[in-house]
Amino acid sequence: MDDGRTTTSPGASEAETLRLLRGLAAQVRDSAAGYSKAQEETTDAALKAEFGHLIDEREDMAEALDECLVGLGATPGSTGTVLGAAHRLFLDLRRAVGRRDREAILREIVRGESVLEEAYDAAIRAGLPPEIHNTVRRQHRLARRSRDRFRAAIPDWPGPDGRPLLPLTLASAATAVRRHPTAAATAAAALAAGFAAALWLTRPPPRR
């Protein structure tokens, strides 16, 4: 994962840079299309809003990658990938939406964001030109932030110590901070990141 200290190669060729940019743009468009389909099929207003935020974010990301391609004299694409893996990811998300299984939905979002993040990891390691590298690194952080935000809303998702990443209640969070003062900032960030999604995770689904 990119933590600001990722080891990069001496420098990608122009052909490799174009290949990586086109691949990222296609995956980002896949992501936007998948979330758009899921948004159409859910009856949960809060979840529609979450998907809407992700769609807008991905469209902005695709536009920025297209600008990088134009800057290199290339013509941007307009479609997603033809990768079976990407297609299956969003089929699984749509199935979870159809079942109205909030925890399954969160897990599929996390899985999709992790796949996207790995694609950005590979691009960062390739040694892109500085301005393009900065754009890709910013977008990598967005994907990682989304992954962490939804992962934090899954009550039993294990953290590095094997314990749940997000305390189930504010009281248990306060207890954890008292016992581990140095973890206060991390706990607060996790609560803030997951609170909105946790609300719709724990409330009963709307009646038909």
C-alpha positions in Angstrom: 0.0 0.0 0.0 1.2 3.5 -0.7 2.1 5.3 2.5 4.2 8.1 0.9 7.3 5.9 1.0 6.5 3.6 -1.9 9.5 2.3 -3.8 9.3 3.3 -7.4 11.2 2.2 -10.5 13.6 4.7 -12.2 10.9 5.8 -14.6 8.1 4.4 -16.8 8.4 4.8 -20.5 5.8 7.0 -22.3 4.1 3.8 -23.7 4.0 2.3 -20.2 2.7 5.6 -18.7 -0.1 5.7 -21.3 -1.0 2.0 -20.6 -1.2 2.6 -16.9 -3.3 5.8 -17.2 -5.7 4.1 -19.6 -6.0 1.1 -17.3 -6.7 3.3 -14.3 -9.2 5.4 -16.2 -11.0 2.3 -17.3 -11.2 0.8 -13.8 -12.4 4.1 -12.4 -15.2 4.2 -15.0 -16.0 0.6 -14.1 -16.3 1.7 -10.5 -18.6 4.6 -11.3 -20.8 2.4 -13.5 -21.0 -0.3 -10.9 -22.0 2.1 -8.2 -24.5 3.7 -10.5 -26.3 0.4 -11.1 -26.3 -0.4 -7.4 -27.7 3.1 -6.7 -30.5 2.4 -9.1 -31.4 -0.8 -7.4 -31.3 0.1 -3.8 -34.4 1.5 -2.0 -32.2 2.8 0.9 -32.0 6.6 0.8 -28.8 6.8 2.8 -27.2 4.1 0.7 -28.3 6.0 -2.5 -26.5 9.0 -1.1 -23.3 7.0 -0.4 -23.3 5.6 -3.9 -23.9 9.1 -5.3 -20.9 10.4 -3.6 -18.7 7.6 -4.9 -20.1 8.1 -8.5 -19.3 11.8 -8.4 -15.8 11.1 -7.0 -15.0 8.5 -9.7 -16.2 10.7 -12.5 -13.9 13.5 -11.3 -11.1 11.0 -11.1 -11.7 9.7 -14.6 -11.7 13.3 -15.9 -8.4 14.1 -14.2 -6.8 10.9 -15.7 -8.2 11.9 -19.1 -6.5 15.3 -18.8 -3.2 13.5 -18.1 -3.6 11.5 -21.3 -4.4 14.6 -23.3 -1.3 16.3 -21.9 0.7 13.4 -23.3 -1.0 13.8 -26.7 -3.2 10.7 -26.3 -6.9 10.3 -26.9 -8.8 9.3 -23.7 -11.0 6.3 -23.7 -14.7 6.4 -22.8 -15.4 3.0 -21.5 -14.5 0.7 -18.7 -12.5 -2.5 -18.7 -13.5 -5.9 -20.1 -12.0 -7.7 -17.1 -14.2 -10.4 -15.7 -12.9 -9.8 -12.2 -14.1 -6.1 -12.2 -17.5 -7.2 -13.6 -17.9 -9.9 -11.0 -17.1 -7.5 -8.2 -20.0 -5.3 -9.1 -22.3 -8.2 -9.7 -21.6 -9.3 -6.2 -22.3 -5.8 -4.9 -25.7 -5.7 -6.8 -26.6 -9.0 -5.4 -25.9 -7.7 -1.9 -28.0 -4.6 -2.6 -30.9 -6.9 -3.9 -30.8 -8.8 -0.6 -30.7 -5.6 1.4 -27.8 -7.0 3.4 -26.0 -4.0 4.7 -23.0 -5.8 6.0 -22.6 -7.7 2.7 -22.9 -4.4 0.8 -20.2 -2.8 2.9 -17.9 -5.8 2.4 -18.3 -5.7 -1.4 -17.6 -1.9 -1.4 -14.4 -2.6 0.6 -13.4 -5.3 -1.8 -14.0 -3.2 -4.8 -12.1 -0.2 -3.3 -9.2 -2.6 -2.4 -8.9 -3.8 -6.0 -8.8 -0.2 -7.2 -6.3 0.8 -4.6 -4.0 -2.1 -5.7 -4.2 -0.8 -9.3 -3.0 2.6 -8.1 -0.3 1.0 -6.0 1.1 -0.6 -9.2 1.0 2.7 -11.1 2.8 4.5 -8.3 5.5 1.9 -8.2 6.1 2.2 -12.0 7.8 5.6 -11.7 5.4 8.0 -13.5 6.3 11.5 -14.5 6.1 13.9 -11.5 2.8 15.7 -12.4 1.1 12.5 -13.3 2.5 10.8 -10.3 1.0 13.5 -8.1 -2.4 13.1 -9.7 -2.3 9.3 -9.3 -1.1 9.5 -5.7 -4.0 11.9 -4.8 -6.5 9.5 -6.4 -4.9 6.5 -4.6 -5.5 8.3 -1.3 -9.2 8.8 -2.3 -9.6 5.1 -3.0 -7.9 4.2 0.3 -10.0 6.7 2.2 -13.2 5.2 0.8 -12.0 1.7 1.6 -11.1 2.6 5.2 -14.4 4.5 5.7 -16.6 1.6 4.7 -14.4 -0.9 6.4 -14.6 1.0 9.6 -18.4 0.7 9.5 -18.3 -3.1 9.6 -18.5 -3.9 13.3 -16.6 -7.2 13.3 -13.9 -6.2 10.8 -10.6 -7.2 12.5 -7.9 -4.6 13.0 -4.1 -5.2 13.1 -4.4 -6.8 16.6 -7.2 -9.1 15.5 -9.9 -7.2 17.4 -12.8 -5.3 15.7 -11.6 -2.2 13.9 -14.5 -0.1 15.0 -15.9 -0.2 18.6 -19.6 -1.1 18.5 -20.7 1.7 20.8 -19.5 5.1 22.0 -19.1 3.8 25.5 -16.8 1.0 24.3 -14.8 3.5 22.2 -14.4 5.7 25.3 -13.2 2.7 27.3 -10.7 1.8 24.6 -9.3 5.3 24.6 -8.9 5.3 28.4 -7.1 2.0 28.3 -4.9 3.0 25.3 -4.4 6.8 25.4 -1.9 6.8 22.5 -4.6 5.3 20.3 -7.1 8.2 20.9 -6.5 9.9 17.6 -6.8 6.7 15.7 -10.0 5.7 17.5 -11.6 9.1 16.9 -10.7 9.0 13.2 -12.2 5.6 12.8 -15.4 6.7 14.5 -15.7 9.8 12.3 -15.0 7.8 9.2 -17.5 5.1 9.9 -20.3 6.8 11.7 -22.5 7.8 8.8 -22.3 4.4 7.1 -22.7 2.7 10.5 -26.1 4.4 11.0 -27.6 2.8 8.0 -25.8 -0.5 8.7 -27.5 -0.8 12.1 -31.0 0.5 11.4 -33.7 -1.8 10.0 -34.3 -1.7 6.2 -37.3 0.3 5.0 -40.5 -1.6 4.4 -41.6 -2.2 0.9 
